[in-house]
Amino acid sequence: MKELVEVIAKALVDNPDEVTVTETENGRTIVLELSVAPSDMGKVIGKQGRIAKAIRSVVKAASTREDKKVVVEIVQ
């Protein structure tokens, strides 16, 4: 899952070198924290959060294979 979020985010931003994804696991829940450059924050979130919602939807669909709940958080 971490690699999936990383690939999607790097395709969206102007500074792909500053994209980092950290993964923490709590039982059946995986938390992915996506961090990008401050200038790229709007590109990852999108208008009214549409791109962030789309990223979460793709990750949720991919996580059904592993029978785990995945939460994507966008942090600064």
PDB file as gemmi writes it, atoms N, CA and C in Angstrom:
CRYST1    1.000    1.000    1.000  90.00  90.00  90.00 P 1                      
ATOM      1  N   MET A   1       0.816  -1.200   0.000  1.00  0.00           N  
ATOM      2  CA  MET A   1       0.000   0.000   0.000  1.00  0.00           C  
ATOM      3  C   MET A   1       0.858   1.262   0.000  1.00  0.00           C  
ATOM      4  N   LYS A   2       1.939   1.227   0.751  1.00  0.00           N  
ATOM      5  CA  LYS A   2       2.810   2.394   0.855  1.00  0.00           C  
ATOM      6  C   LYS A   2       3.331   2.797  -0.525  1.00  0.00           C  
ATOM      7  N   GLU A   3       3.735   1.816  -1.317  1.00  0.00           N  
ATOM      8  CA  GLU A   3       4.281   2.099  -2.637  1.00  0.00           C  
ATOM      9  C   GLU A   3       3.214   2.672  -3.559  1.00  0.00           C  
ATOM     10  N   LEU A   4       1.998   2.187  -3.445  1.00  0.00           N  
ATOM     11  CA  LEU A   4       0.895   2.673  -4.271  1.00  0.00           C  
ATOM     12  C   LEU A   4       0.642   4.165  -4.025  1.00  0.00           C  
ATOM     13  N   VAL A   5       0.554   4.558  -2.770  1.00  0.00           N  
ATOM     14  CA  VAL A   5       0.327   5.962  -2.424  1.00  0.00           C  
ATOM     15  C   VAL A   5       1.501   6.817  -2.898  1.00  0.00           C  
ATOM     16  N   GLU A   6       2.705   6.281  -2.742  1.00  0.00           N  
ATOM     17  CA  GLU A   6       3.898   7.020  -3.145  1.00  0.00           C  
ATOM     18  C   GLU A   6       3.919   7.271  -4.656  1.00  0.00           C  
ATOM     19  N   VAL A   7       3.594   6.264  -5.448  1.00  0.00           N  
ATOM     20  CA  VAL A   7       3.586   6.403  -6.907  1.00  0.00           C  
ATOM     21  C   VAL A   7       2.529   7.412  -7.352  1.00  0.00           C  
ATOM     22  N   ILE A   8       1.337   7.337  -6.763  1.00  0.00           N  
ATOM     23  CA  ILE A   8       0.263   8.265  -7.120  1.00  0.00           C  
ATOM     24  C   ILE A   8       0.662   9.697  -6.775  1.00  0.00           C  
ATOM     25  N   ALA A   9       1.190   9.893  -5.577  1.00  0.00           N  
ATOM     26  CA  ALA A   9       1.550  11.243  -5.131  1.00  0.00           C  
ATOM     27  C   ALA A   9       2.680  11.823  -5.978  1.00  0.00           C  
ATOM     28  N   LYS A  10       3.671  11.021  -6.312  1.00  0.00           N  
ATOM     29  CA  LYS A  10       4.794  11.521  -7.105  1.00  0.00           C  
ATOM     30  C   LYS A  10       4.354  11.930  -8.502  1.00  0.00           C  
ATOM     31  N   ALA A  11       3.323  11.286  -9.020  1.00  0.00           N  
ATOM     32  CA  ALA A  11       2.812  11.645 -10.345  1.00  0.00           C  
ATOM     33  C   ALA A  11       2.064  12.977 -10.318  1.00  0.00           C  
ATOM     34  N   LEU A  12       1.564  13.378  -9.161  1.00  0.00           N  
ATOM     35  CA  LEU A  12       0.758  14.584  -9.064  1.00  0.00           C  
ATOM     36  C   LEU A  12       1.564  15.855  -8.775  1.00  0.00           C  
ATOM     37  N   VAL A  13       2.680  15.738  -8.089  1.00  0.00           N  
ATOM     38  CA  VAL A  13       3.377  16.918  -7.565  1.00  0.00           C  
ATOM     39  C   VAL A  13       4.500  17.402  -8.473  1.00  0.00           C  
ATOM     40  N   ASP A  14       4.978  18.619  -8.198  1.00  0.00           N  
ATOM     41  CA  ASP A  14       6.105  19.197  -8.933  1.00  0.00           C  
ATOM     42  C   ASP A  14       7.443  18.774  -8.331  1.00  0.00           C  
ATOM     43  N   ASN A  15       7.454  18.449  -7.043  1.00  0.00           N  
ATOM     44  CA  ASN A  15       8.686  18.051  -6.347  1.00  0.00           C  
ATOM     45  C   ASN A  15       8.564  16.603  -5.856  1.00  0.00           C  
ATOM     46  N   PRO A  16       8.724  15.623  -6.749  1.00  0.00           N  
ATOM     47  CA  PRO A  16       8.536  14.233  -6.332  1.00  0.00           C  
ATOM     48  C   PRO A  16       9.575  13.738  -5.327  1.00  0.00           C  
ATOM     49  N   ASP A  17      10.713  14.440  -5.229  1.00  0.00           N  
ATOM     50  CA  ASP A  17      11.745  14.027  -4.268  1.00  0.00           C  
ATOM     51  C   ASP A  17      11.315  14.276  -2.829  1.00  0.00           C  
ATOM     52  N   GLU A  18      10.374  15.183  -2.628  1.00  0.00           N  
ATOM     53  CA  GLU A  18       9.948  15.526  -1.274  1.00  0.00           C  
ATOM     54  C   GLU A  18       8.729  14.735  -0.799  1.00  0.00           C  
ATOM     55  N   VAL A  19       8.295  13.760  -1.585  1.00  0.00           N  
ATOM     56  CA  VAL A  19       7.158  12.932  -1.192  1.00  0.00           C  
ATOM     57  C   VAL A  19       7.653  11.827  -0.271  1.00  0.00           C  
ATOM     58  N   THR A  20       7.045  11.739   0.920  1.00  0.00           N  
ATOM     59  CA  THR A  20       7.370  10.645   1.838  1.00  0.00           C  
ATOM     60  C   THR A  20       6.075  10.036   2.351  1.00  0.00           C  
ATOM     61  N   VAL A  21       6.105   8.722   2.512  1.00  0.00           N  
ATOM     62  CA  VAL A  21       4.958   7.999   3.040  1.00  0.00           C  
ATOM     63  C   VAL A  21       5.458   7.138   4.189  1.00  0.00           C  
ATOM     64  N   THR A  22       4.861   7.320   5.363  1.00  0.00           N  
ATOM     65  CA  THR A  22       5.208   6.485   6.514  1.00  0.00           C  
ATOM     66  C   THR A  22       4.037   5.576   6.822  1.00  0.00           C  
ATOM     67  N   GLU A  23       4.363   4.351   7.194  1.00  0.00           N  
ATOM     68  CA  GLU A  23       3.338   3.338   7.426  1.00  0.00           C  
ATOM     69  C   GLU A  23       3.432   2.847   8.863  1.00  0.00           C  
ATOM     70  N   THR A  24       2.299   2.880   9.564  1.00  0.00           N  
ATOM     71  CA  THR A  24       2.225   2.303  10.905  1.00  0.00           C  
ATOM     72  C   THR A  24       1.048   1.339  10.933  1.00  0.00           C  
ATOM     73  N   GLU A  25       1.244   0.230  11.633  1.00  0.00           N  
ATOM     74  CA  GLU A  25       0.212  -0.799  11.659  1.00  0.00           C  
ATOM     75  C   GLU A  25      -0.266  -1.019  13.092  1.00  0.00           C  
ATOM     76  N   ASN A  26      -1.590  -0.989  13.258  1.00  0.00           N  
ATOM     77  CA  ASN A  26      -2.216  -1.237  14.552  1.00  0.00           C  
ATOM     78  C   ASN A  26      -3.225  -2.361  14.379  1.00  0.00           C  
ATOM     79  N   GLY A  27      -2.785  -3.582  14.568  1.00  0.00           N  
ATOM     80  CA  GLY A  27      -3.696  -4.712  14.395  1.00  0.00           C  
ATOM     81  C   GLY A  27      -4.079  -4.866  12.939  1.00  0.00           C  
ATOM     82  N   ARG A  28      -5.373  -4.718  12.638  1.00  0.00           N  
ATOM     83  CA  ARG A  28      -5.851  -4.851  11.261  1.00  0.00           C  
ATOM     84  C   ARG A  28      -5.934  -3.516  10.544  1.00  0.00           C  
ATOM     85  N   THR A  29      -5.503  -2.440  11.192  1.00  0.00           N  
ATOM     86  CA  THR A  29      -5.564  -1.101  10.590  1.00  0.00           C  
ATOM     87  C   THR A  29      -4.161  -0.628  10.238  1.00  0.00           C  
ATOM     88  N   ILE A  30      -4.005  -0.164   9.015  1.00  0.00           N  
ATOM     89  CA  ILE A  30      -2.739   0.406   8.564  1.00  0.00           C  
ATOM     90  C   ILE A  30      -2.965   1.896   8.340  1.00  0.00           C  
ATOM     91  N   VAL A  31      -2.106   2.722   8.921  1.00  0.00           N  
ATOM     92  CA  VAL A  31      -2.194   4.170   8.749  1.00  0.00           C  
ATOM     93  C   VAL A  31      -1.031   4.608   7.870  1.00  0.00           C  
ATOM     94  N   LEU A  32      -1.352   5.234   6.747  1.00  0.00           N  
ATOM     95  CA  LEU A  32      -0.349   5.769   5.829  1.00  0.00           C  
ATOM     96  C   LEU A  32      -0.376   7.283   5.925  1.00  0.00           C  
ATOM     97  N   GLU A  33       0.762   7.876   6.282  1.00  0.00           N  
ATOM     98  CA  GLU A  33       0.855   9.324   6.388  1.00  0.00           C  
ATOM     99  C   GLU A  33       1.629   9.846   5.185  1.00  0.00           C  
ATOM    100  N   LEU A  34       0.955  10.618   4.341  1.00  0.00           N  
ATOM    101  CA  LEU A  34       1.551  11.185   3.135  1.00  0.00           C  
ATOM    102  C   LEU A  34       2.010  12.605   3.423  1.00  0.00           C  
ATOM    103  N   SER A  35       3.268  12.873   3.148  1.00  0.00           N  
ATOM    104  CA  SER A  35       3.824  14.204   3.352  1.00  0.00           C  
ATOM    105  C   SER A  35       4.427  14.687   2.038  1.00  0.00           C  
ATOM    106  N   VAL A  36       4.074  15.907   1.639  1.00  0.00           N  
ATOM    107  CA  VAL A  36       4.610  16.506   0.411  1.00  0.00           C  
ATOM    108  C   VAL A  36       5.120  17.905   0.731  1.00  0.00           C  
ATOM    109  N   ALA A  37       5.762  18.523  -0.252  1.00  0.00           N  
ATOM    110  CA  ALA A  37       6.239  19.897  -0.080  1.00  0.00           C  
ATOM    111  C   ALA A  37       5.039  20.820   0.112  1.00  0.00           C  
ATOM    112  N   PRO A  38       5.188  21.871   0.912  1.00  0.00           N  
ATOM    113  CA  PRO A  38       4.070  22.794   1.141  1.00  0.00           C  
ATOM    114  C   PRO A  38       3.483  23.374  -0.142  1.00  0.00           C  
ATOM    115  N   SER A  39       4.302  23.588  -1.146  1.00  0.00           N  
ATOM    116  CA  SER A  39       3.796  24.142  -2.406  1.00  0.00           C  
ATOM    117  C   SER A  39       2.970  23.127  -3.195  1.00  0.00           C  
ATOM    118  N   ASP A  40       3.132  21.851  -2.903  1.00  0.00           N  
ATOM    119  CA  ASP A  40       2.402  20.793  -3.603  1.00  0.00           C  
ATOM    120  C   ASP A  40       1.173  20.301  -2.847  1.00  0.00           C  
ATOM    121  N   MET A  41       0.923  20.849  -1.685  1.00  0.00           N  
ATOM    122  CA  MET A  41      -0.184  20.372  -0.852  1.00  0.00           C  
ATOM    123  C   MET A  41      -1.526  20.494  -1.584  1.00  0.00           C  
ATOM    124  N   GLY A  42      -1.741  21.584  -2.275  1.00  0.00           N  
ATOM    125  CA  GLY A  42      -2.996  21.788  -2.994  1.00  0.00           C  
ATOM    126  C   GLY A  42      -3.194  20.797  -4.126  1.00  0.00           C  
ATOM    127  N   LYS A  43      -2.100  20.376  -4.743  1.00  0.00           N  
ATOM    128  CA  LYS A  43      -2.206  19.417  -5.841  1.00  0.00           C  
ATOM    129  C   LYS A  43      -2.602  18.034  -5.340  1.00  0.00           C  
ATOM    130  N   VAL A  44      -2.191  17.693  -4.146  1.00  0.00           N  
ATOM    131  CA  VAL A  44      -2.513  16.377  -3.584  1.00  0.00           C  
ATOM    132  C   VAL A  44      -3.930  16.372  -3.022  1.00  0.00           C  
ATOM    133  N   ILE A  45      -4.369  17.497  -2.479  1.00  0.00           N  
ATOM    134  CA  ILE A  45      -5.712  17.570  -1.902  1.00  0.00           C  
ATOM    135  C   ILE A  45      -6.753  17.813  -2.995  1.00  0.00           C  
ATOM    136  N   GLY A  46      -6.485  18.732  -3.895  1.00  0.00           N  
ATOM    137  CA  GLY A  46      -7.419  19.024  -4.984  1.00  0.00           C  
ATOM    138  C   GLY A  46      -8.551  19.923  -4.545  1.00  0.00           C  
ATOM    139  N   LYS A  47      -9.350  20.352  -5.507  1.00  0.00           N  
ATOM    140  CA  LYS A  47     -10.486  21.213  -5.196  1.00  0.00           C  
ATOM    141  C   LYS A  47     -11.510  20.440  -4.390  1.00  0.00           C  
ATOM    142  N   GLN A  48     -11.866  20.996  -3.266  1.00  0.00           N  
ATOM    143  CA  GLN A  48     -12.845  20.406  -2.346  1.00  0.00           C  
ATOM    144  C   GLN A  48     -12.448  18.991  -1.925  1.00  0.00           C  
ATOM    145  N   GLY A  49     -11.143  18.681  -1.960  1.00  0.00           N  
ATOM    146  CA  GLY A  49     -10.657  17.386  -1.501  1.00  0.00           C  
ATOM    147  C   GLY A  49     -10.917  16.236  -2.447  1.00  0.00           C  
ATOM    148  N   ARG A  50     -11.192  16.538  -3.696  1.00  0.00           N  
ATOM    149  CA  ARG A  50     -11.544  15.467  -4.644  1.00  0.00           C  
ATOM    150  C   ARG A  50     -10.386  14.520  -4.924  1.00  0.00           C  
ATOM    151  N   ILE A  51      -9.178  15.041  -5.084  1.00  0.00           N  
ATOM    152  CA  ILE A  51      -8.035  14.175  -5.381  1.00  0.00           C  
ATOM    153  C   ILE A  51      -7.685  13.332  -4.159  1.00  0.00           C  
ATOM    154  N   ALA A  52      -7.730  13.926  -2.970  1.00  0.00           N  
ATOM    155  CA  ALA A  52      -7.467  13.168  -1.747  1.00  0.00           C  
ATOM    156  C   ALA A  52      -8.488  12.047  -1.591  1.00  0.00           C  
ATOM    157  N   LYS A  53      -9.735  12.340  -1.887  1.00  0.00           N  
ATOM    158  CA  LYS A  53     -10.782  11.328  -1.797  1.00  0.00           C  
ATOM    159  C   LYS A  53     -10.542  10.208  -2.808  1.00  0.00           C  
ATOM    160  N   ALA A  54     -10.095  10.569  -4.011  1.00  0.00           N  
ATOM    161  CA  ALA A  54      -9.812   9.564  -5.041  1.00  0.00           C  
ATOM    162  C   ALA A  54      -8.645   8.673  -4.629  1.00  0.00           C  
ATOM    163  N   ILE A  55      -7.605   9.264  -4.038  1.00  0.00           N  
ATOM    164  CA  ILE A  55      -6.472   8.470  -3.555  1.00  0.00           C  
ATOM    165  C   ILE A  55      -6.944   7.482  -2.500  1.00  0.00           C  
ATOM    166  N   ARG A  56      -7.765   7.955  -1.575  1.00  0.00           N  
ATOM    167  CA  ARG A  56      -8.280   7.079  -0.523  1.00  0.00           C  
ATOM    168  C   ARG A  56      -9.137   5.949  -1.098  1.00  0.00           C  
ATOM    169  N   SER A  57      -9.918   6.249  -2.129  1.00  0.00           N  
ATOM    170  CA  SER A  57     -10.763   5.231  -2.755  1.00  0.00           C  
ATOM    171  C   SER A  57      -9.928   4.149  -3.428  1.00  0.00           C  
ATOM    172  N   VAL A  58      -8.876   4.546  -4.125  1.00  0.00           N  
ATOM    173  CA  VAL A  58      -8.007   3.576  -4.787  1.00  0.00           C  
ATOM    174  C   VAL A  58      -7.314   2.691  -3.754  1.00  0.00           C  
ATOM    175  N   VAL A  59      -6.826   3.286  -2.691  1.00  0.00           N  
ATOM    176  CA  VAL A  59      -6.137   2.519  -1.648  1.00  0.00           C  
ATOM    177  C   VAL A  59      -7.114   1.581  -0.945  1.00  0.00           C  
ATOM    178  N   LYS A  60      -8.322   2.051  -0.714  1.00  0.00           N  
ATOM    179  CA  LYS A  60      -9.327   1.204  -0.065  1.00  0.00           C  
ATOM    180  C   LYS A  60      -9.660  -0.002  -0.933  1.00  0.00           C  
ATOM    181  N   ALA A  61      -9.783   0.215  -2.235  1.00  0.00           N  
ATOM    182  CA  ALA A  61     -10.062  -0.887  -3.153  1.00  0.00           C  
ATOM    183  C   ALA A  61      -8.911  -1.889  -3.164  1.00  0.00           C  
ATOM    184  N   ALA A  62      -7.691  -1.398  -3.136  1.00  0.00           N  
ATOM    185  CA  ALA A  62      -6.531  -2.288  -3.131  1.00  0.00           C  
ATOM    186  C   ALA A  62      -6.379  -3.020  -1.802  1.00  0.00           C  
ATOM    187  N   SER A  63      -6.853  -2.413  -0.715  1.00  0.00           N  
ATOM    188  CA  SER A  63      -6.684  -3.031   0.608  1.00  0.00           C  
ATOM    189  C   SER A  63      -7.670  -4.171   0.859  1.00  0.00           C  
ATOM    190  N   THR A  64      -8.715  -4.271   0.064  1.00  0.00           N  
ATOM    191  CA  THR A  64      -9.678  -5.354   0.270  1.00  0.00           C  
ATOM    192  C   THR A  64      -9.045  -6.711  -0.001  1.00  0.00           C  
ATOM    193  N   ARG A  65      -8.025  -6.757  -0.822  1.00  0.00           N  
ATOM    194  CA  ARG A  65      -7.301  -8.002  -1.078  1.00  0.00           C  
ATOM    195  C   ARG A  65      -6.660  -8.539   0.191  1.00  0.00           C  
ATOM    196  N   GLU A  66      -6.091  -7.641   0.983  1.00  0.00           N  
ATOM    197  CA  GLU A  66      -5.344  -8.033   2.177  1.00  0.00           C  
ATOM    198  C   GLU A  66      -6.214  -8.130   3.419  1.00  0.00           C  
ATOM    199  N   ASP A  67      -7.504  -7.830   3.278  1.00  0.00           N  
ATOM    200  CA  ASP A  67      -8.446  -7.888   4.402  1.00  0.00           C  
ATOM    201  C   ASP A  67      -7.989  -7.015   5.566  1.00  0.00           C  
ATOM    202  N   LYS A  68      -7.514  -5.811   5.228  1.00  0.00           N  
ATOM    203  CA  LYS A  68      -7.090  -4.850   6.245  1.00  0.00           C  
ATOM    204  C   LYS A  68      -7.720  -3.511   5.937  1.00  0.00           C  
ATOM    205  N   LYS A  69      -7.889  -2.705   6.983  1.00  0.00           N  
ATOM    206  CA  LYS A  69      -8.398  -1.351   6.807  1.00  0.00           C  
ATOM    207  C   LYS A  69      -7.206  -0.415   6.679  1.00  0.00           C  
ATOM    208  N   VAL A  70      -7.232   0.405   5.639  1.00  0.00           N  
ATOM    209  CA  VAL A  70      -6.141   1.344   5.396  1.00  0.00           C  
ATOM    210  C   VAL A  70      -6.673   2.764   5.482  1.00  0.00           C  
ATOM    211  N   VAL A  71      -5.979   3.598   6.252  1.00  0.00           N  
ATOM    212  CA  VAL A  71      -6.345   5.001   6.419  1.00  0.00           C  
ATOM    213  C   VAL A  71      -5.213   5.845   5.833  1.00  0.00           C  
ATOM    214  N   VAL A  72      -5.555   6.757   4.927  1.00  0.00           N  
ATOM    215  CA  VAL A  72      -4.565   7.653   4.334  1.00  0.00           C  
ATOM    216  C   VAL A  72      -4.743   9.033   4.929  1.00  0.00           C  
ATOM    217  N   GLU A  73      -3.684   9.534   5.551  1.00  0.00           N  
ATOM    218  CA  GLU A  73      -3.698  10.880   6.135  1.00  0.00           C  
ATOM    219  C   GLU A  73      -2.676  11.740   5.401  1.00  0.00           C  
ATOM    220  N   ILE A  74      -3.080  12.948   5.070  1.00  0.00           N  
ATOM    221  CA  ILE A  74      -2.169  13.889   4.423  1.00  0.00           C  
ATOM    222  C   ILE A  74      -1.694  14.883   5.480  1.00  0.00           C  
ATOM    223  N   VAL A  75      -0.392  14.879   5.732  1.00  0.00           N  
ATOM    224  CA  VAL A  75       0.177  15.713   6.795  1.00  0.00           C  
ATOM    225  C   VAL A  75       1.200  16.670   6.199  1.00  0.00           C  
ATOM    226  N   GLN A  76       1.514  17.731   6.959  1.00  0.00           N  
ATOM    227  CA  GLN A  76       2.526  18.689   6.500  1.00  0.00           C  
ATOM    228  C   GLN A  76       3.870  18.320   7.026  1.00  0.00           C  
TER     229      GLN A  76                                                      
END                                                                             
